[in-house]
Amino acid sequence: MIKQFCHPLAVVAFLSFASGAAAREPTAAVPMGSPGWWATSGDYPREALQKKLEGTAGFRVTVGPDGKPSACEIVASSGVAALDEVTCSVVMTRAKFYPARDAKGKVTEGVYSNAIRWILPPDVSKTLSPKSETLTFILDKDGSIKDCTFVVTGADAEVARKTKNLCDSHSAFNEPYRDADGKAVAKRVIMKSSLELEDVAK
């Protein structure tokens, strides 16, 4: 099991007017989707599993103007080198962002900080059962989240709805989706995760 704590950086500044147009506050890089989905139990390092090691790794990632991570560093070690290493590895591979924007609204390089808490996964034989999770919401023009629903089916569905309702962690992205012209537009976002089992032919 992996738990993730989301602490996006906030960037606030007093800005002047330029070219006769009202300036705006810069915005920080914001994750697309839930950061809690970046790492899975399958990413747990073999060495840490064998030694039954756990820990929380705090990281800071540099986000390019294209919304892709360009660098990652551990700012608070978990105390386990293998866990620190895989933390930056999954972030660099899977994280995607709405890029930071400067006072003129142009995309720019930004940073994002968070932490992954690595907890030893439970007995696999008890967790492998068909299930699915679907998170649906509207990302509005002002960056707010509306009409969020979290649907879970399969094993332990009721428990998951009560303890892992992803709508509770999606109050706002702070930055809306923008089209090719940089105009803020509303979008319906649908994220799905599923586990299926199939018999293997003998």
RONU-547619 format. One record per residue (C-alpha): x, y, z; residue in one letter. Coordinates in steps of 0.05 Angstrom, whole numbers, plus 5000, padded with zeros to 4 digits. Example, Ala and Ser with C-alpha at 12.3 -4.5 7.8 and 13.67 -1.06 7.14 Angstrom:
<sites>
524649105156a 527349795143s 
</sites>
This chain:
<sites>
500050005000m 502450694984i 499751335013k 501352014983q 500852695015f 499453284969c 502653944987h 502954354923p 507154974926l 503555644926a 506756224890v 504256914908v 507057584884a 505258304876f 505558474803l 505859124762s 502059294699f 505359174632a 503459374562s 496959684587g 494059004608a 492558794679a 497958334708a 496157674740r 499157264796e 503956724774p 501356014784t 505255414807a 505754754770a 499754314787v 499253554778p 494453274726m 490352764764g 491752484833s 499052434855p 496851834895g 496651434830w 503951564811w 506550984853a 503650294865t 505249694909s 508549384848g 513949924851d 516249704920y 523649554915p 525348814923r 530848964973e 526149365017a 520848825013l 525748285034q 528248695092k 521248935110k 523249665106l 518450255104e 519251015102g 516951685076t 520952025021a 519952765009g 521653004940f 521953644898r 521053604823v 522654134771t 517154194719v 518654454649g 514254924608p 511554294573d 508854024639g 513853454641k 518653334700p 525753534682s 529253374749a 527653064816c 531253094883e 529952784951i 529153335002v 527352895061a 530252185060s 526051585079s 532351295111g 532350745058v 536450874996a 532250404953a 525750764972l 528851444958d 531251214890e 524650914867v 520851534891t 524251994841c 523951444789s 516351384790v 515452134793v 519852254733m 516451694694t 509151804711r 507852504736a 504753004689k 503053734705f 499454344684y 505654784676p 507055404718a 505256074688r 508556754697d 505457434708a 503757484634k 500256814633g 505856474594k 508055774612v 514655744649t 518955274691e 516255114760g 517254664819v 512754184858y 513953854925s 510653254957n 512152604994a 510851864983i 509851425044r 512050725028w 508250195069i 509449455060l 503849165017p 499148645048p 499047915029d 498147914954v 493647294956s 488647694997k 488548304952t 488147994883l 480748024866s 477148374808p 475649104822k 475249774788s 475450514807e 472951094765t 473951824784l 469952324742t 469653074750f 469153734712i 475254174713l 472054854705d 474855474671k 477155764739d 480955134758g 475654894807s 472954184810i 465454064801k 460753474797d 465952984824c 463952244831t 468051654854f 465350974834v 468250324861v 466249614843t 468748934864g 472148704927a 471749164988d 468049684947a 464249975006e 470650045048v 474250384990a 468650884980r 468951085053k 476551095063t 479251264994k 474251744964n 478752104914l 473652674907c 475752894977d 482853044952s 480653414889h 477754064915s 481454484863a 487154454814f 488055214818n 489655234743e 484655054689p 485854654625y 487955114568r 487155004494d 492455124441a 491155874444d 492055894519g 484656004531k 481655684594a 476355164576v 472154694618a 473653954611k 470653314638r 476152884667v 475352134673i 480651704707m 479950954712k 483750404748s 482049664745s 484648984766l 482648364726e 484247634733l 484547114677e 485746374677d 492246144645v 491745584595a 495344954617k 
</sites>
